[in-house]
């Protein structure tokens, strides 16, 4: 199985577990003399099976992410950390640039002048460069996900 397929299965299992939790909740109580729409014991059994498979996949994915290396020697885990931090940094810089570029117009000369404390143009260039780096990093992760066999 490819790493990408394991990641897809993990996402499917997470959705399935969420659905099973919801179904269990809906069938956990009934009015006296009535039966639940679904057997909670069967739902619990299915939930346990999904969770066991999820645990197995998470362990395999994490081991694979730590041991699979890029041509320059970085692990997938390192690339994921880089991607996640780039997203955080880009969001923060975008918020700063957006706030700094929305200055208040003065109607009269007696009103307070509001000035930007950062160079918005330079900040935008940094954002563009980080966005390119993010795309390259994400592309490398996706490529490795589809090329890497998981045990």
OpenMM code with the backbone's topology and positions (N, CA, C; nanometers):
from openmm import Vec3, app, unit

residues = "UNK UNK UNK UNK UNK UNK UNK UNK UNK UNK UNK UNK UNK UNK UNK UNK UNK UNK UNK UNK UNK UNK UNK UNK UNK UNK UNK UNK UNK UNK UNK UNK UNK UNK UNK UNK UNK UNK UNK UNK UNK UNK UNK UNK UNK UNK UNK UNK UNK UNK UNK UNK UNK UNK UNK UNK UNK UNK UNK UNK UNK UNK UNK UNK UNK UNK UNK UNK UNK UNK UNK UNK UNK UNK UNK UNK UNK UNK UNK UNK UNK UNK UNK UNK UNK UNK UNK UNK UNK UNK UNK UNK UNK UNK UNK UNK UNK UNK UNK UNK UNK UNK UNK UNK UNK UNK UNK UNK UNK UNK UNK UNK UNK UNK UNK UNK UNK UNK UNK UNK UNK UNK UNK UNK UNK UNK UNK UNK UNK UNK UNK UNK UNK UNK UNK UNK UNK UNK UNK UNK UNK UNK UNK UNK UNK UNK UNK UNK UNK UNK UNK".split()
positions = [
    Vec3(0.0847, -0.1174, 0.0000),
    Vec3(0.0000, 0.0000, 0.0000),
    Vec3(0.0895, 0.1240, 0.0000),
    Vec3(0.0524, 0.2227, -0.0784),
    Vec3(0.1252, 0.3492, -0.0817),
    Vec3(0.0886, 0.4317, 0.0415),
    Vec3(0.1808, 0.5168, 0.0830),
    Vec3(0.1569, 0.6038, 0.1977),
    Vec3(0.0321, 0.6893, 0.1752),
    Vec3(0.0141, 0.7403, 0.0546),
    Vec3(-0.1035, 0.8229, 0.0240),
    Vec3(-0.2330, 0.7445, 0.0447),
    Vec3(-0.2326, 0.6167, 0.0093),
    Vec3(-0.3517, 0.5337, 0.0288),
    Vec3(-0.3793, 0.5133, 0.1776),
    Vec3(-0.2731, 0.4954, 0.2556),
    Vec3(-0.2890, 0.4807, 0.4003),
    Vec3(-0.3455, 0.6091, 0.4611),
    Vec3(-0.3000, 0.7238, 0.4109),
    Vec3(-0.3514, 0.8524, 0.4598),
    Vec3(-0.4993, 0.8689, 0.4252),
    Vec3(-0.5380, 0.8254, 0.3060),
    Vec3(-0.6791, 0.8314, 0.2666),
    Vec3(-0.7634, 0.7391, 0.3541),
    Vec3(-0.7120, 0.6191, 0.3792),
    Vec3(-0.7857, 0.5253, 0.4641),
    Vec3(-0.7991, 0.5803, 0.6054),
    Vec3(-0.6930, 0.6441, 0.6556),
    Vec3(-0.6986, 0.7045, 0.7894),
    Vec3(-0.8087, 0.8108, 0.7950),
    Vec3(-0.8159, 0.8948, 0.6929),
    Vec3(-0.9205, 0.9980, 0.6885),
    Vec3(-1.0593, 0.9343, 0.6840),
    Vec3(-1.0739, 0.8291, 0.6033),
    Vec3(-1.2022, 0.7581, 0.5953),
    Vec3(-1.2397, 0.6971, 0.7299),
    Vec3(-1.1419, 0.6372, 0.7979),
    Vec3(-1.1680, 0.5772, 0.9291),
    Vec3(-1.2096, 0.6837, 1.0301),
    Vec3(-1.1449, 0.7985, 1.0279),
    Vec3(-1.1827, 0.9061, 1.1199),
    Vec3(-1.3268, 0.9500, 1.0966),
    Vec3(-1.3670, 0.9610, 0.9705),
    Vec3(-1.5061, 0.9969, 0.9395),
    Vec3(-1.6017, 0.8864, 0.9854),
    Vec3(-1.5632, 0.7621, 0.9605),
    Vec3(-1.6471, 0.6478, 0.9986),
    Vec3(-1.6640, 0.6423, 1.1505),
    Vec3(-1.5565, 0.6646, 1.2234),
    Vec3(-1.5624, 0.6640, 1.3704),
    Vec3(-1.6554, 0.7744, 1.4200),
    Vec3(-1.6480, 0.8902, 1.3586),
    Vec3(-1.7364, 1.0012, 1.3948),
    Vec3(-1.8829, 0.9638, 1.3703),
    Vec3(-1.9100, 0.9002, 1.2571),
    Vec3(-2.0466, 0.8567, 1.2258),
    Vec3(-2.0949, 0.7511, 1.3252),
    Vec3(-2.0074, 0.6565, 1.3577),
    Vec3(-2.0449, 0.5520, 1.4535),
    Vec3(-2.0733, 0.6123, 1.5906),
    Vec3(-1.9931, 0.7089, 1.6326),
    Vec3(-2.0176, 0.7770, 1.7602),
    Vec3(-2.1554, 0.8420, 1.7604),
    Vec3(-2.1890, 0.9074, 1.6513),
    Vec3(-2.3190, 0.9734, 1.6395),
    Vec3(-2.4325, 0.8706, 1.6436),
    Vec3(-2.4163, 0.7617, 1.5723),
    Vec3(-2.5188, 0.6566, 1.5708),
    Vec3(-2.5330, 0.5916, 1.7086),
    Vec3(-2.4212, 0.5706, 1.7764),
    Vec3(-2.4273, 0.5150, 1.9120),
    Vec3(-2.5019, 0.6094, 2.0057),
    Vec3(-2.4732, 0.7375, 1.9948),
    Vec3(-2.5390, 0.8371, 2.0791),
    Vec3(-2.6904, 0.8337, 2.0571),
    Vec3(-2.7317, 0.8296, 1.9289),
    Vec3(-2.8749, 0.8287, 1.8963),
    Vec3(-2.9447, 0.7006, 1.9436),
    Vec3(-2.8708, 0.5923, 1.9552),
    Vec3(-2.9304, 0.4639, 1.9931),
    Vec3(-2.8984, 0.4233, 2.1362),
    Vec3(-2.8476, 0.5162, 2.2156),
    Vec3(-2.8094, 0.4830, 2.3528),
    Vec3(-2.9275, 0.4865, 2.4493),
    Vec3(-3.0377, 0.5497, 2.4089),
    Vec3(-3.1574, 0.5570, 2.4937),
    Vec3(-3.2806, 0.5352, 2.4069),
    Vec3(-3.3783, 0.4682, 2.4653),
    Vec3(-3.5076, 0.4512, 2.3980),
    Vec3(-3.6181, 0.4640, 2.5018),
    Vec3(-3.7358, 0.4921, 2.4536),
    Vec3(-3.8520, 0.4968, 2.5412),
    Vec3(-3.8833, 0.3547, 2.5869),
    Vec3(-3.9293, 0.3431, 2.7088),
    Vec3(-3.9629, 0.2119, 2.7635),
    Vec3(-4.0589, 0.1394, 2.6703),
    Vec3(-4.0284, 0.0130, 2.6424),
    Vec3(-4.1118, -0.0688, 2.5564),
    Vec3(-4.0754, -0.0592, 2.4085),
    Vec3(-3.9766, 0.0214, 2.3743),
    Vec3(-3.9351, 0.0360, 2.2344),
    Vec3(-3.7941, -0.0179, 2.2181),
    Vec3(-3.7577, -0.0474, 2.0959),
    Vec3(-3.6239, -0.0967, 2.0646),
    Vec3(-3.5460, 0.0117, 1.9906),
    Vec3(-3.4144, 0.0118, 2.0074),
    Vec3(-3.3344, 0.1093, 1.9322),
    Vec3(-3.3382, 0.0767, 1.7829),
    Vec3(-3.3161, 0.1777, 1.7004),
    Vec3(-3.3146, 0.1568, 1.5554),
    Vec3(-3.1991, 0.0665, 1.5134),
    Vec3(-3.0878, 0.0757, 1.5855),
    Vec3(-2.9707, -0.0084, 1.5571),
    Vec3(-2.9225, -0.0702, 1.6873),
    Vec3(-2.8624, -0.1875, 1.6780),
    Vec3(-2.8116, -0.2584, 1.7951),
    Vec3(-2.6819, -0.1921, 1.8422),
    Vec3(-2.6831, -0.1320, 1.9626),
    Vec3(-2.5624, -0.0669, 2.0125),
    Vec3(-2.4422, -0.1614, 2.0231),
    Vec3(-2.4657, -0.2886, 2.0530),
    Vec3(-2.3550, -0.3844, 2.0638),
    Vec3(-2.2852, -0.4018, 1.9287),
    Vec3(-2.3631, -0.4064, 1.8215),
    Vec3(-2.3036, -0.4175, 1.6874),
    Vec3(-2.2265, -0.2908, 1.6514),
    Vec3(-2.2834, -0.1764, 1.6874),
    Vec3(-2.2152, -0.0497, 1.6596),
    Vec3(-2.0839, -0.0398, 1.7370),
    Vec3(-2.0862, -0.0834, 1.8632),
    Vec3(-1.9647, -0.0815, 1.9453),
    Vec3(-1.8591, -0.1735, 1.8856),
    Vec3(-1.9023, -0.2907, 1.8409),
    Vec3(-1.8088, -0.3850, 1.7789),
    Vec3(-1.7451, -0.3241, 1.6540),
    Vec3(-1.8271, -0.2601, 1.5707),
    Vec3(-1.7746, -0.1958, 1.4501),
    Vec3(-1.6812, -0.0799, 1.4864),
    Vec3(-1.7191, -0.0022, 1.5879),
    Vec3(-1.6355, 0.1086, 1.6344),
    Vec3(-1.4998, 0.0575, 1.6820),
    Vec3(-1.5007, -0.0498, 1.7609),
    Vec3(-1.3752, -0.1069, 1.8108),
    Vec3(-1.2853, -0.1525, 1.6963),
    Vec3(-1.3447, -0.2143, 1.5943),
    Vec3(-1.2674, -0.2581, 1.4782),
    Vec3(-1.2058, -0.1407, 1.4037),
    Vec3(-1.2838, -0.0352, 1.3857),
    Vec3(-1.2326, 0.0847, 1.3169),
    Vec3(-1.1193, 0.1495, 1.3961),
    Vec3(-1.1361, 0.1570, 1.5275),
    Vec3(-1.0333, 0.2189, 1.6112),
    Vec3(-0.9056, 0.1356, 1.6100),
    Vec3(-0.9188, 0.0032, 1.6130),
    Vec3(-0.8001, -0.0834, 1.6069),
    Vec3(-0.7262, -0.0643, 1.4744),
    Vec3(-0.7994, -0.0579, 1.3650),
    Vec3(-0.7370, -0.0357, 1.2336),
    Vec3(-0.6727, 0.1031, 1.2276),
    Vec3(-0.7395, 0.2035, 1.2849),
    Vec3(-0.6849, 0.3391, 1.2874),
    Vec3(-0.5537, 0.3432, 1.3654),
    Vec3(-0.5503, 0.2759, 1.4789),
    Vec3(-0.4278, 0.2716, 1.5597),
    Vec3(-0.3132, 0.2106, 1.4796),
    Vec3(-0.3411, 0.1010, 1.4108),
    Vec3(-0.2409, 0.0346, 1.3274),
    Vec3(-0.1901, 0.1296, 1.2188),
    Vec3(-0.2832, 0.1952, 1.1487),
    Vec3(-0.2444, 0.2857, 1.0396),
    Vec3(-0.1645, 0.4050, 1.0897),
    Vec3(-0.2073, 0.4636, 1.2012),
    Vec3(-0.1355, 0.5795, 1.2555),
    Vec3(0.0084, 0.5421, 1.2865),
    Vec3(0.0284, 0.4273, 1.3486),
    Vec3(0.1644, 0.3834, 1.3811),
    Vec3(0.2467, 0.3638, 1.2539),
    Vec3(0.1892, 0.2956, 1.1544),
    Vec3(0.2612, 0.2718, 1.0281),
    Vec3(0.2934, 0.4031, 0.9571),
    Vec3(0.1972, 0.4936, 0.9522),
    Vec3(0.2177, 0.6229, 0.8857),
    Vec3(0.3277, 0.7018, 0.9558),
    Vec3(0.3226, 0.7063, 1.0888),
    Vec3(0.4231, 0.7831, 1.1631),
    Vec3(0.5630, 0.7254, 1.1461),
    Vec3(0.5740, 0.5931, 1.1503),
    Vec3(0.7047, 0.5293, 1.1291),
    Vec3(0.7551, 0.5603, 0.9889),
    Vec3(0.6672, 0.5487, 0.8916),
    Vec3(0.7038, 0.5761, 0.7521),
    Vec3(0.7462, 0.7219, 0.7346),
    Vec3(0.6725, 0.8145, 0.7955),
    Vec3(0.7059, 0.9566, 0.7852),
    Vec3(0.8417, 0.9885, 0.8467),
    Vec3(0.8782, 0.9154, 0.9511),
    Vec3(1.0073, 0.9395, 1.0167),
    Vec3(1.1238, 0.8779, 0.9403),
    Vec3(1.0992, 0.7677, 0.8719),
    Vec3(1.2095, 0.6954, 0.8075),
    Vec3(1.2268, 0.7273, 0.6595),
    Vec3(1.1234, 0.7783, 0.5949),
    Vec3(1.1333, 0.8110, 0.4519),
    Vec3(1.2053, 0.9437, 0.4357),
    Vec3(1.3085, 0.9438, 0.3524),
    Vec3(1.3917, 1.0633, 0.3334),
    Vec3(1.3759, 1.1196, 0.1925),
    Vec3(1.3894, 1.2505, 0.1835),
    Vec3(1.3923, 1.3193, 0.0544),
    Vec3(1.5335, 1.3064, -0.0020),
    Vec3(1.5546, 1.3444, -0.1278),
    Vec3(1.6902, 1.3401, -0.1838),
    Vec3(1.7921, 1.4232, -0.1042),
    Vec3(1.7449, 1.5295, -0.0375),
    Vec3(1.8384, 1.6104, 0.0421),
    Vec3(1.8458, 1.5663, 0.1886),
    Vec3(1.7878, 1.4498, 0.2204),
    Vec3(1.8054, 1.3893, 0.3518),
    Vec3(1.7023, 1.4257, 0.4572),
    Vec3(1.6013, 1.5030, 0.4234),
    Vec3(1.4986, 1.5389, 0.5212),
    Vec3(1.3905, 1.4316, 0.5237),
    Vec3(1.3344, 1.4091, 0.6419),
    Vec3(1.2253, 1.3120, 0.6545),
    Vec3(1.0926, 1.3795, 0.6192),
    Vec3(0.9928, 1.2968, 0.5924),
    Vec3(0.8593, 1.3508, 0.5659),
    Vec3(0.8098, 1.4269, 0.6889),
    Vec3(0.8417, 1.3771, 0.8073),
    Vec3(0.8019, 1.4450, 0.9306),
    Vec3(0.8579, 1.5866, 0.9352),
    Vec3(0.9839, 1.6023, 0.8955),
    Vec3(1.0440, 1.7359, 0.8928),
    Vec3(0.9740, 1.8253, 0.7907),
    Vec3(0.9386, 1.7684, 0.6760),
    Vec3(0.8675, 1.8462, 0.5737),
    Vec3(0.7283, 1.8874, 0.6220),
    Vec3(0.6603, 1.7986, 0.6922),
    Vec3(0.5275, 1.8307, 0.7453),
    Vec3(0.5384, 1.9435, 0.8474),
    Vec3(0.6391, 1.9360, 0.9347),
    Vec3(0.6595, 2.0424, 1.0340),
    Vec3(0.6877, 2.1754, 0.9645),
    Vec3(0.7720, 2.1706, 0.8613),
    Vec3(0.8036, 2.2925, 0.7853),
    Vec3(0.6775, 2.3488, 0.7202),
    Vec3(0.5982, 2.2621, 0.6574),
    Vec3(0.4746, 2.3057, 0.5909),
    Vec3(0.3780, 2.3695, 0.6906),
    Vec3(0.3591, 2.3042, 0.8049),
    Vec3(0.2661, 2.3562, 0.9048),
    Vec3(0.3104, 2.4923, 0.9575),
    Vec3(0.4403, 2.5071, 0.9820),
    Vec3(0.4918, 2.6345, 1.0330),
    Vec3(0.4883, 2.7436, 0.9263),
    Vec3(0.5124, 2.7076, 0.8015),
    Vec3(0.4998, 2.8059, 0.6933),
    Vec3(0.3564, 2.8573, 0.6838),
    Vec3(0.2588, 2.7691, 0.6987),
    Vec3(0.1184, 2.8112, 0.6950),
    Vec3(0.0894, 2.9119, 0.8060),
    Vec3(0.1386, 2.8834, 0.9256),
    Vec3(0.1174, 2.9738, 1.0394),
    Vec3(0.1824, 3.1091, 1.0123),
    Vec3(0.3059, 3.1060, 0.9625),
    Vec3(0.3802, 3.2290, 0.9360),
    Vec3(0.3132, 3.3107, 0.8255),
    Vec3(0.2725, 3.2448, 0.7184),
    Vec3(0.2051, 3.3144, 0.6075),
    Vec3(0.0763, 3.3796, 0.6564),
    Vec3(-0.0023, 3.3077, 0.7353),
    Vec3(-0.1268, 3.3648, 0.7883),
    Vec3(-0.0991, 3.4884, 0.8735),
    Vec3(0.0018, 3.4806, 0.9596),
    Vec3(0.0358, 3.5948, 1.0452),
    Vec3(0.0817, 3.7141, 0.9618),
    Vec3(0.1669, 3.6896, 0.8632),
    Vec3(0.2155, 3.7975, 0.7765),
    Vec3(0.1017, 3.8571, 0.6934),
    Vec3(0.0110, 3.7730, 0.6459),
    Vec3(-0.1037, 3.8241, 0.5689),
    Vec3(-0.1924, 3.9125, 0.6556),
    Vec3(-0.2159, 3.8686, 0.7795),
    Vec3(-0.2957, 3.9502, 0.8715),
    Vec3(-0.2286, 4.0851, 0.8949),
    Vec3(-0.0971, 4.0825, 0.9167),
    Vec3(-0.0217, 4.2060, 0.9386),
    Vec3(-0.0298, 4.2963, 0.8161),
    Vec3(-0.0057, 4.2411, 0.6985),
    Vec3(-0.0094, 4.3206, 0.5752),
    Vec3(-0.1493, 4.3773, 0.5512),
    Vec3(-0.2502, 4.2979, 0.5758),
    Vec3(-0.3874, 4.3450, 0.5578),
    Vec3(-0.4219, 4.4586, 0.6513),
    Vec3(-0.3819, 4.4456, 0.7763),
    Vec3(-0.4102, 4.5501, 0.8743),
    Vec3(-0.3288, 4.6761, 0.8453),
    Vec3(-0.2027, 4.6591, 0.8085),
    Vec3(-0.1150, 4.7739, 0.7832),
    Vec3(-0.1544, 4.8495, 0.6569),
    Vec3(-0.2162, 4.7816, 0.5629),
    Vec3(-0.2511, 4.8486, 0.4375),
    Vec3(-0.3878, 4.9160, 0.4425),
    Vec3(-0.4657, 4.8887, 0.5446),
    Vec3(-0.5976, 4.9534, 0.5556),
    Vec3(-0.5874, 5.0737, 0.6489),
    Vec3(-0.5365, 5.1825, 0.5944),
    Vec3(-0.5188, 5.3050, 0.6714),
    Vec3(-0.6464, 5.3875, 0.6676),
    Vec3(-0.6630, 5.4706, 0.7691),
    Vec3(-0.7805, 5.5569, 0.7773),
    Vec3(-0.7564, 5.6855, 0.6980),
    Vec3(-0.8551, 5.7250, 0.6234),
    Vec3(-0.8469, 5.8521, 0.5508),
    Vec3(-0.8886, 5.9654, 0.6438),
    Vec3(-0.8202, 6.0780, 0.6287),
    Vec3(-0.8558, 6.1962, 0.7075),
    Vec3(-0.9517, 6.2824, 0.6270),
    Vec3(-1.0499, 6.3321, 0.6954),
    Vec3(-1.1447, 6.4223, 0.6320),
    Vec3(-1.0996, 6.5670, 0.6523),
    Vec3(-1.0514, 6.5946, 0.7717),
    Vec3(-1.0021, 6.7302, 0.8009),
    Vec3(-0.8579, 6.7223, 0.8469),
    Vec3(-0.7890, 6.8353, 0.8414),
    Vec3(-0.6478, 6.8397, 0.8811),
    Vec3(-0.6292, 6.8204, 1.0312),
    Vec3(-0.7340, 6.8380, 1.1073),
    Vec3(-0.7210, 6.8274, 1.2523),
    Vec3(-0.7327, 6.6832, 1.3025),
    Vec3(-0.7683, 6.5919, 1.2147),
    Vec3(-0.7809, 6.4514, 1.2559),
    Vec3(-0.6433, 6.3862, 1.2704),
    Vec3(-0.6375, 6.2844, 1.3534),
    Vec3(-0.5126, 6.2119, 1.3792),
    Vec3(-0.4705, 6.1365, 1.2539),
    Vec3(-0.3407, 6.1399, 1.2268),
    Vec3(-0.2852, 6.0687, 1.1114),
    Vec3(-0.2457, 5.9280, 1.1556),
    Vec3(-0.2920, 5.8276, 1.0844),
    Vec3(-0.2584, 5.6877, 1.1122),
    Vec3(-0.1618, 5.6409, 1.0042),
    Vec3(-0.0461, 5.5909, 1.0467),
    Vec3(0.0569, 5.5457, 0.9536),
    Vec3(0.0879, 5.3983, 0.9759),
    Vec3(0.1288, 5.3322, 0.8717),
    Vec3(0.1716, 5.1927, 0.8813),
    Vec3(0.3110, 5.1872, 0.9429),
    Vec3(0.3334, 5.0889, 1.0270),
    Vec3(0.4651, 5.0729, 1.0898),
    Vec3(0.5525, 4.9721, 1.0162),
    Vec3(0.4991, 4.9128, 0.9100),
    Vec3(0.5753, 4.8146, 0.8316),
    Vec3(0.5673, 4.8494, 0.6838),
    Vec3(0.6648, 4.8019, 0.6085),
    Vec3(0.6664, 4.8197, 0.4634),
    Vec3(0.5800, 4.7088, 0.4027),
    Vec3(0.4578, 4.7434, 0.3660),
    Vec3(0.3609, 4.6449, 0.3171),
    Vec3(0.4099, 4.5787, 0.1891),
    Vec3(0.4710, 4.6542, 0.1000),
    Vec3(0.5204, 4.5981, -0.0269),
    Vec3(0.6273, 4.4912, 0.0003),
    Vec3(0.7222, 4.5212, 0.0887),
    Vec3(0.8272, 4.4241, 0.1223),
    Vec3(0.7673, 4.3025, 0.1925),
    Vec3(0.6703, 4.3283, 0.2788),
    Vec3(0.6032, 4.2194, 0.3494),
    Vec3(0.5313, 4.1278, 0.2505),
    Vec3(0.4671, 4.1861, 0.1504),
    Vec3(0.3965, 4.1072, 0.0499),
    Vec3(0.4940, 4.0223, -0.0315),
    Vec3(0.6125, 4.0766, -0.0591),
    Vec3(0.7146, 3.9983, -0.1302),
    Vec3(0.7581, 3.8786, -0.0463),
    Vec3(0.7709, 3.8985, 0.0850),
    Vec3(0.8050, 3.7871, 0.1740),
    Vec3(0.6931, 3.6824, 0.1728),
    Vec3(0.5700, 3.7291, 0.1764),
    Vec3(0.4550, 3.6375, 0.1735),
    Vec3(0.4561, 3.5564, 0.0448),
    Vec3(0.4822, 3.6230, -0.0674),
    Vec3(0.4877, 3.5533, -0.1968),
    Vec3(0.5980, 3.4479, -0.1983),
    Vec3(0.7154, 3.4822, -0.1446),
    Vec3(0.8273, 3.3872, -0.1406),
    Vec3(0.7941, 3.2681, -0.0506),
    Vec3(0.7336, 3.2953, 0.0656),
    Vec3(0.6956, 3.1863, 0.1561),
    Vec3(0.5870, 3.0995, 0.0936),
    Vec3(0.4966, 3.1601, 0.0190),
    Vec3(0.3900, 3.0840, -0.0475),
    Vec3(0.4481, 2.9897, -0.1524),
    Vec3(0.5484, 3.0370, -0.2257),
    Vec3(0.6167, 2.9492, -0.3231),
    Vec3(0.6847, 2.8331, -0.2507),
    Vec3(0.7522, 2.8642, -0.1406),
    Vec3(0.8201, 2.7603, -0.0625),
    Vec3(0.7183, 2.6600, -0.0079),
    Vec3(0.6036, 2.7095, 0.0360),
    Vec3(0.4976, 2.6219, 0.0859),
    Vec3(0.4485, 2.5285, -0.0243),
    Vec3(0.4259, 2.5815, -0.1437),
    Vec3(0.3810, 2.4974, -0.2560),
    Vec3(0.4839, 2.3898, -0.2884),
    Vec3(0.6110, 2.4275, -0.2921),
    Vec3(0.7175, 2.3300, -0.3222),
    Vec3(0.7249, 2.2222, -0.2144),
    Vec3(0.7152, 2.2641, -0.0893),
    Vec3(0.7197, 2.1692, 0.0224),
    Vec3(0.6008, 2.0743, 0.0162),
    Vec3(0.4826, 2.1293, -0.0067),
    Vec3(0.3631, 2.0458, -0.0144),
    Vec3(0.3700, 1.9504, -0.1334),
    Vec3(0.4208, 1.9983, -0.2461),
    Vec3(0.4366, 1.9109, -0.3631),
    Vec3(0.5325, 1.7957, -0.3341),
    Vec3(0.6408, 1.8239, -0.2628),
    Vec3(0.7371, 1.7189, -0.2274),
    Vec3(0.6710, 1.6158, -0.1362),
    Vec3(0.5927, 1.6627, -0.0394),
    Vec3(0.5222, 1.5709, 0.0508),
    Vec3(0.4260, 1.4828, -0.0290),
    Vec3(0.3479, 1.5440, -0.1176),
    Vec3(0.2517, 1.4678, -0.1979),
    Vec3(0.3226, 1.3659, -0.2873),
    Vec3(0.4328, 1.4071, -0.3463),
    Vec3(0.5091, 1.3156, -0.4319),
    Vec3(0.5587, 1.1960, -0.3511),
    Vec3(0.6162, 1.2234, -0.2339),
    Vec3(0.6653, 1.1144, -0.1495),
    Vec3(0.5507, 1.0243, -0.1038),
    Vec3(0.4358, 1.0840, -0.0749),
    Vec3(0.3196, 1.0048, -0.0323),
    Vec3(0.2797, 0.9023, -0.1379),
    Vec3(0.2897, 0.9394, -0.2654),
    Vec3(0.2483, 0.8483, -0.3725),
    Vec3(0.3597, 0.7552, -0.4184),
    Vec3(0.4836, 0.7850, -0.3826),
    Vec3(0.5951, 0.6987, -0.4231),
    Vec3(0.6363, 0.5995, -0.3147),
    Vec3(0.6021, 0.6303, -0.1897),
    Vec3(0.6503, 0.5513, -0.0766),
    Vec3(0.5562, 0.4358, -0.0447),
    Vec3(0.6138, 0.3162, -0.0374),
    Vec3(0.5387, 0.1976, 0.0054),
    Vec3(0.5406, 0.1920, 0.1571),
    Vec3(0.4251, 0.1607, 0.2141),
    Vec3(0.4150, 0.1448, 0.3588),
    Vec3(0.4096, -0.0052, 0.3860),
    Vec3(0.4734, -0.0485, 0.4918),
    Vec3(0.4774, -0.1931, 0.5235),
    Vec3(0.3423, -0.2488, 0.5570),
] * unit.nanometer
topology = app.Topology()
chain = topology.addChain("A")
for resn in residues:
    res = topology.addResidue(resn, chain)
    for name in ("N", "CA", "C"):
        topology.addAtom(name, app.Element.getBySymbol(name[0]), res)
